[in-house]
Amino acid sequence: MRLRPKADSDEYLDGAWWPRSGDLIAELPDLLAVLAVRLGPVRRVVYDRASWSRTPRQIIIDDRAVPLDAYTFELGNTMYIFGSAGAVIVLRVIPSVADPGMAHSALMAMVTREPATTPSE
C-alpha cells in the first residue's frame, strides 16, 4: 500500500493498495490496522462489489463490528475507509492478480507527483 502525504489533500484518491488475494475478509485486518494510524478506529468500509469475492456484511476488528458495504463504483476498483472521527481515505485497489511490475508501477504512480513544468519561452 502507498498513501499520498496528508498535505496532498487536493487529490481524489489518497493512495493505492495491492492486496495479496481477492478475499476481502482475509485482507482487511492488516489494511485497517495500518490505516488506523491516520483514521483512528475504522467505522465503515465501502468497497467495489465487482473487485472482490462474495463478502459478509461486516468484519470484527478489535472486538468491534465494522460494516462492509458493497457498491458499484463507476471508477471501479475503489475503496472508501471511514474513520471514527469522520476522516475518510479513498484507495485505488490494484487487482491481486495484476502483474507485479504493473502493480508496483501503479502503486508508485499513485504517490509520485510530477514536477511542475514551465512553458518554454
N, CA and C of each residue as an Amber inpcrd file, in Angstrom:
protein
   363
   0.8470000  -1.1760000   0.0000000   0.0000000   0.0000000   0.0000000
   0.8880000   1.2330000   0.0000000   0.4360000   2.2300000  -0.7010000
   1.1080000   3.5260000  -0.7160000   0.0500000   4.6040000  -0.5090000
   0.3400000   5.5460000   0.3940000  -0.5560000   6.6730000   0.6410000
   0.1440000   7.9660000   0.2650000  -0.6400000   8.8820000  -0.2570000
  -0.1160000  10.2220000  -0.5020000   0.1270000  10.8900000   0.8600000
   1.0420000  11.8410000   0.9110000   1.1930000  12.6140000   2.1550000
  -0.1100000  13.3330000   2.4810000  -0.3610000  13.5510000   3.7500000
  -1.5830000  14.2500000   4.1620000  -1.7140000  15.6140000   3.4920000
  -0.6070000  16.2440000   3.1920000  -0.6320000  17.5750000   2.5800000
  -1.2350000  17.5590000   1.1740000  -1.2880000  16.3990000   0.5390000
  -1.8500000  16.2840000  -0.8090000  -3.3580000  16.0580000  -0.7600000
  -4.0390000  16.8170000   0.0450000  -5.4730000  16.5950000   0.2520000
  -6.3260000  17.0590000  -0.9160000  -5.7160000  17.6710000  -1.9310000
  -6.4900000  18.1310000  -3.0780000  -6.7550000  17.0120000  -4.0820000
  -6.2330000  15.8410000  -3.8570000  -6.3980000  14.7010000  -4.7480000
  -7.6250000  13.8840000  -4.3340000  -8.3150000  13.2900000  -5.3210000
  -9.4810000  12.4430000  -5.0260000  -9.0430000  11.1450000  -4.3540000
  -8.0290000  10.4970000  -4.9240000  -7.5260000   9.2420000  -4.3610000
  -6.3940000   9.5380000  -3.3930000  -6.4480000   8.8910000  -2.2380000
  -5.4290000   9.0950000  -1.2070000  -4.2700000   8.1200000  -1.3300000
  -4.4540000   7.0810000  -2.1190000  -3.3900000   6.0990000  -2.2620000
  -3.8490000   4.9000000  -3.0550000  -3.0020000   3.8770000  -3.0160000
  -3.2960000   2.6330000  -3.7350000  -2.9260000   1.4570000  -2.8510000
  -3.6240000   0.3520000  -3.0870000  -3.4080000  -0.8640000  -2.3000000
  -3.4250000  -2.0570000  -3.2400000  -2.4450000  -2.9300000  -3.0630000
  -2.3580000  -4.1640000  -3.8480000  -2.4870000  -5.3340000  -2.8890000
  -3.7030000  -5.8510000  -2.6990000  -3.9100000  -6.9760000  -1.7810000
  -3.3060000  -8.2630000  -2.3450000  -3.0510000  -9.2090000  -1.4770000
  -2.4610000 -10.4910000  -1.8810000  -3.4740000 -11.4490000  -2.4970000
  -4.7650000 -11.2330000  -2.1950000  -5.7910000 -12.1490000  -2.6980000
  -7.0720000 -11.3800000  -2.9880000  -8.0580000 -12.0750000  -3.5220000
  -9.3700000 -11.4950000  -3.7760000 -10.3390000 -11.7170000  -2.6260000
  -9.8350000 -12.1390000  -1.4650000 -10.6550000 -12.4010000  -0.2860000
 -10.5820000 -11.1890000   0.6450000 -11.5770000 -10.3280000   0.5640000
 -11.5650000  -9.0830000   1.3250000 -11.4590000  -9.3200000   2.8260000
 -12.1530000 -10.3130000   3.3370000 -12.1260000 -10.5810000   4.7780000
 -10.7150000 -10.9620000   5.2420000  -9.9800000 -11.6880000   4.4280000
  -8.6120000 -12.0610000   4.7830000  -7.6640000 -10.8680000   4.6840000
  -7.9270000  -9.9600000   3.7680000  -7.0210000  -8.8470000   3.5010000
  -7.2490000  -7.6270000   4.3960000  -8.4800000  -7.4020000   4.8360000
  -8.7990000  -6.1720000   5.5620000  -8.1210000  -5.9810000   6.9140000
  -7.9660000  -6.9910000   7.7530000  -7.3960000  -6.7120000   9.0820000
  -6.0580000  -5.9690000   9.0440000  -5.1340000  -6.3980000   8.2130000
  -3.8400000  -5.7180000   8.1370000  -3.9860000  -4.3120000   7.5720000
  -4.7970000  -4.1610000   6.5270000  -5.0080000  -2.8410000   5.9370000
  -5.5940000  -1.8750000   6.9590000  -6.6280000  -2.2980000   7.6610000
  -7.2890000  -1.4110000   8.6180000  -6.3860000  -1.0710000   9.7900000
  -5.5210000  -1.9930000  10.1820000  -4.5680000  -1.7110000  11.2620000
  -3.6130000  -0.5920000  10.8520000  -3.1480000  -0.6200000   9.6150000
  -2.2400000   0.4180000   9.1230000  -2.9750000   1.7550000   8.9900000
  -4.1740000   1.7170000   8.4470000  -4.9180000   2.9620000   8.2280000
  -5.4210000   3.5940000   9.5200000  -5.5270000   2.8130000  10.5810000
  -5.9770000   3.3490000  11.8660000  -5.0300000   4.4250000  12.3900000
  -3.7870000   4.4230000  11.9320000  -2.8420000   5.4620000  12.3430000
  -3.3460000   6.8310000  11.8900000  -3.9110000   6.9200000  10.6920000
  -4.4480000   8.1870000  10.1730000  -5.9060000   8.4090000  10.5470000
  -6.6760000   7.3310000  10.6170000  -8.1220000   7.4590000  10.7630000
  -8.6580000   7.2570000  12.1710000  -7.8640000   6.6670000  13.0460000
  -8.4070000   6.1900000  14.3050000  -9.1380000   4.8910000  14.0090000
  -9.9230000   4.4030000  14.9380000 -10.6500000   3.1600000  14.6710000
 -11.5360000   3.2980000  13.4260000 -11.4880000   2.3090000  12.5660000
 -12.2850000   2.3290000  11.3400000 -13.7300000   1.9900000  11.6830000
 -14.6610000   2.7800000  11.1480000 -16.0730000   2.5440000  11.4610000
 -16.8680000   1.9900000  10.2850000 -16.2940000   2.0640000   9.0400000
 -17.0470000   1.5690000   7.8800000 -16.1070000   1.4360000   6.6830000
 -16.3540000   0.4100000   5.8630000 -15.6080000   0.2160000   4.6190000
 -16.6230000   0.0780000   3.4940000 -16.4490000   0.8760000   2.4470000
 -17.2720000   0.7750000   1.2470000 -16.3410000   0.3240000   0.1280000
 -16.6890000  -0.7780000  -0.4940000 -15.8010000  -1.3760000  -1.4860000
 -16.5360000  -1.6370000  -2.7910000 -15.7520000  -1.7810000  -3.8470000
 -16.2920000  -2.0570000  -5.1760000 -16.7270000  -3.5180000  -5.2580000
 -17.9950000  -3.7340000  -5.4290000 -18.5830000  -5.0770000  -5.4470000
 -17.9230000  -5.9770000  -6.4880000 -17.5790000  -5.4290000  -7.6500000
 -17.0300000  -6.2370000  -8.7460000 -15.5870000  -6.6720000  -8.5000000
 -14.9120000  -6.0780000  -7.5320000 -13.4860000  -6.3440000  -7.3170000
 -13.1980000  -7.4770000  -6.3380000 -14.2060000  -7.9710000  -5.6400000
 -13.9680000  -8.9430000  -4.5680000 -14.9020000 -10.1420000  -4.6780000
 -14.4480000 -11.2450000  -4.1080000 -15.3170000 -12.4140000  -3.9940000
 -16.4300000 -12.0790000  -2.9970000 -17.3980000 -12.9390000  -2.9090000
 -18.5310000 -12.7100000  -2.0000000 -18.0270000 -12.3850000  -0.5860000
 -18.5970000 -11.3450000   0.0070000 -18.1110000 -10.8240000   1.2860000
 -19.2760000 -10.6480000   2.2480000 -19.0720000 -10.9940000   3.5440000
 -20.1420000 -10.7490000   4.5250000 -20.3740000  -9.2540000   4.7270000
 -21.4130000  -8.9230000   5.4440000 -21.8030000  -7.5290000   5.6350000
 -20.9970000  -6.8120000   6.7130000 -20.1510000  -7.5390000   7.4340000
 -19.3160000  -6.9080000   8.4570000 -18.1160000  -7.7810000   8.7710000
 -17.1280000  -7.1550000   9.4070000 -15.9460000  -7.8540000   9.8810000
 -15.7120000  -7.3990000  11.3190000 -15.2050000  -8.2820000  12.1470000
 -14.9020000  -7.9260000  13.5320000 -13.4240000  -7.5430000  13.6050000
 -13.1590000  -6.3110000  14.0340000 -11.8040000  -5.7920000  14.2040000
 -11.7060000  -5.2470000  15.6250000 -10.7570000  -5.7690000  16.3860000
 -10.5770000  -5.3200000  17.7770000 -11.8920000  -5.3620000  18.5520000
 -12.6040000  -6.4680000  18.4470000 -13.8730000  -6.6790000  19.1600000
 -14.9800000  -5.7030000  18.7730000 -14.8310000  -5.0500000  17.6040000
 -15.8690000  -4.1490000  17.1110000 -16.3170000  -4.6160000  15.7360000
 -17.5960000  -4.5140000  15.4710000 -18.1180000  -4.8410000  14.1460000
 -17.9230000  -3.6390000  13.2280000 -17.2930000  -3.8800000  12.0880000
 -17.0850000  -2.8370000  11.0860000 -17.9400000  -3.2090000   9.8750000
 -18.9460000  -2.3910000   9.5480000 -19.7960000  -2.6860000   8.3920000
 -18.9970000  -2.6500000   7.0880000 -19.3150000  -3.5900000   6.2060000
 -18.7270000  -3.6620000   4.8720000 -19.8540000  -3.4670000   3.8740000
 -19.7860000  -2.3930000   3.1300000 -20.8520000  -2.0550000   2.1950000
 -20.3510000  -2.1850000   0.7660000 -20.9700000  -3.0870000   0.0120000
 -20.6320000  -3.2580000  -1.4000000 -21.3280000  -2.1790000  -2.2080000
 -20.6190000  -1.6730000  -3.1900000 -21.1560000  -0.6180000  -4.0380000
 -20.5810000  -0.8120000  -5.4360000 -21.3070000  -0.4110000  -6.4310000
 -20.8000000  -0.4680000  -7.7950000 -20.2680000   0.9090000  -8.1490000
 -18.9580000   1.0360000  -8.1780000 -18.3170000   2.3100000  -8.4740000
 -18.1280000   2.4790000  -9.9700000 -18.4130000   3.6620000 -10.4510000
 -18.1890000   3.9590000 -11.8630000 -16.7010000   3.8550000 -12.1940000
 -15.8600000   4.3150000 -11.2880000 -14.4260000   4.2810000 -11.4880000
 -13.8720000   2.8630000 -11.3370000 -14.5280000   2.0120000 -10.5780000
 -14.0880000   0.6360000 -10.3660000 -12.8590000   0.5440000  -9.4840000
 -12.6680000  -0.6070000  -8.8760000 -11.5020000  -0.8690000  -8.0270000
 -11.2150000   0.2640000  -7.0490000 -12.2530000   0.7350000  -6.3990000
 -12.1330000   1.8370000  -5.4440000 -12.6460000   1.3750000  -4.0870000
 -12.0310000   1.9010000  -3.0240000 -12.4510000   1.5570000  -1.6720000
 -12.4070000   2.8160000  -0.8020000 -13.4610000   3.0090000  -0.0220000
 -13.5310000   4.1110000   0.9340000 -13.4310000   3.5160000   2.3360000
 -12.5360000   4.0500000   3.1500000 -12.3890000   3.6070000   4.5340000
 -12.6770000   4.8180000   5.4160000 -13.7170000   4.7060000   6.2330000
 -14.1640000   5.8020000   7.0880000 -13.6640000   5.6020000   8.5070000
 -13.0490000   6.6430000   9.0660000 -12.5800000   6.6010000  10.4390000
 -13.6430000   7.0840000  11.3980000 -13.4130000   6.8460000  12.6720000
 -14.3980000   7.1880000  13.6940000 -14.5500000   8.6920000  13.8940000
 -13.5510000   9.4740000  13.4960000 -13.6250000  10.9300000  13.6710000
 -14.1160000  11.6370000  12.4080000 -14.6530000  10.8830000  11.4430000
 -15.1950000  11.4760000  10.2390000 -14.2250000  11.5670000   9.0700000
 -12.9570000  11.2480000   9.2870000 -11.9880000  11.2610000   8.1900000
 -12.2340000  10.0530000   7.2870000 -11.8370000  10.1930000   6.0160000
 -12.0030000   9.0970000   5.0580000 -10.7470000   9.0060000   4.2030000
 -10.3840000   7.7790000   3.8520000  -9.2950000   7.5230000   2.9210000
  -9.8950000   6.7770000   1.7420000  -9.5840000   7.2690000   0.5320000
 -10.0600000   6.6370000  -0.6970000  -8.8550000   5.9820000  -1.3740000
  -8.9760000   4.6770000  -1.6110000  -7.8810000   3.9190000  -2.2180000
  -8.2760000   3.3810000  -3.5800000  -7.3250000   3.3680000  -4.4880000
  -7.4280000   2.6230000  -5.7370000  -6.9310000   1.2260000  -5.3870000
  -7.7200000   0.2040000  -5.6600000  -7.3300000  -1.1730000  -5.3700000
  -6.7990000  -1.8020000  -6.6550000  -5.5650000  -2.2540000  -6.5960000
  -4.9500000  -2.9300000  -7.7320000  -5.3140000  -4.4090000  -7.6030000
  -5.8700000  -5.0210000  -8.6280000  -6.2820000  -6.4270000  -8.5170000
  -5.1310000  -7.3300000  -8.0670000  -5.4320000  -8.2610000  -7.1890000
  -4.4050000  -9.1560000  -6.6460000  -3.7110000  -9.9630000  -7.7320000
  -4.3760000 -10.1860000  -8.8470000  -3.8080000 -10.9840000  -9.9440000
  -2.9900000 -10.1390000 -10.9290000  -2.8040000  -8.8700000 -10.6250000
  -2.0590000  -7.9850000 -11.5260000  -0.6080000  -8.4280000 -11.6330000
  -0.0210000  -8.1690000 -12.7840000   1.3960000  -8.4060000 -12.9950000
   2.1820000  -7.5980000 -11.9550000   3.1650000  -8.2110000 -11.2810000
   3.9070000  -7.4930000 -10.2360000   4.5520000  -6.1880000 -10.7100000
   5.0950000  -6.1720000 -11.9020000   5.6990000  -4.9420000 -12.4130000
   4.6760000  -3.8490000 -12.6090000   3.5180000  -4.2070000 -13.1830000
   2.4500000  -3.2440000 -13.3910000   1.9050000  -2.7510000 -12.0470000
   1.7490000  -3.6730000 -11.1030000   1.2190000  -3.2970000  -9.7890000
   2.1670000  -2.3330000  -9.0820000   3.4550000  -2.6250000  -9.1280000
   4.4330000  -1.7340000  -8.4970000   4.3990000  -0.3570000  -9.1410000
   4.3360000  -0.3060000 -10.4550000   4.2680000   0.9790000 -11.1620000
   3.0150000   1.7470000 -10.7650000   1.8940000   1.0530000 -10.6670000
   0.6360000   1.7050000 -10.2870000   0.7090000   2.2380000  -8.8570000
   1.3140000   1.4710000  -7.9590000   1.4710000   1.9310000  -6.5750000
   2.3250000   3.1890000  -6.5240000   3.4330000   3.1690000  -7.2240000
   4.3470000   4.3080000  -7.1850000   3.7510000   5.5320000  -7.8780000
   3.0360000   5.3270000  -8.9690000   2.4150000   6.4490000  -9.6860000
   1.3770000   7.1410000  -8.8170000   0.7450000   6.3980000  -7.9460000
  -0.3020000   6.9670000  -7.1010000   0.2670000   8.0000000  -6.1290000
   1.5010000   7.8460000  -5.7330000   2.0530000   8.7350000  -4.7100000
   3.1630000   9.6400000  -5.2250000   3.4810000   9.5330000  -6.5060000
   4.5330000  10.3610000  -7.0720000   3.9090000  11.5180000  -7.8240000
   4.2650000  12.6970000  -7.4490000   3.7730000  13.8790000  -8.1470000
   4.7390000  14.2380000  -9.2490000   4.1870000  14.5570000 -10.4000000
   5.0130000  15.0340000 -11.4970000   5.4870000  16.4490000 -11.1630000
   6.7430000  16.7420000 -11.4540000   7.1980000  18.1190000 -11.2050000
   6.4490000  19.0990000 -12.1060000   6.2190000  20.2580000 -11.5850000
   5.5200000  21.2830000 -12.3660000   6.3950000  21.6760000 -13.5510000
   5.7660000  21.8440000 -14.6800000   6.5180000  22.2580000 -15.8740000
   6.2670000  23.7340000 -16.1240000   7.2630000  24.3690000 -16.6940000
   7.1050000  25.7680000 -17.0490000   7.0690000  25.8920000 -18.5590000
   6.2750000  26.7790000 -19.0830000   6.1940000  26.9240000 -20.5320000
   7.5350000  27.3780000 -21.1000000   7.8390000  26.9060000 -22.3060000
   9.0630000  27.3260000 -22.9830000   8.9170000  28.7610000 -23.4550000
  10.0050000  29.4790000 -23.4020000   9.9480000  30.8700000 -23.8540000
  10.3520000  30.9610000 -25.2910000
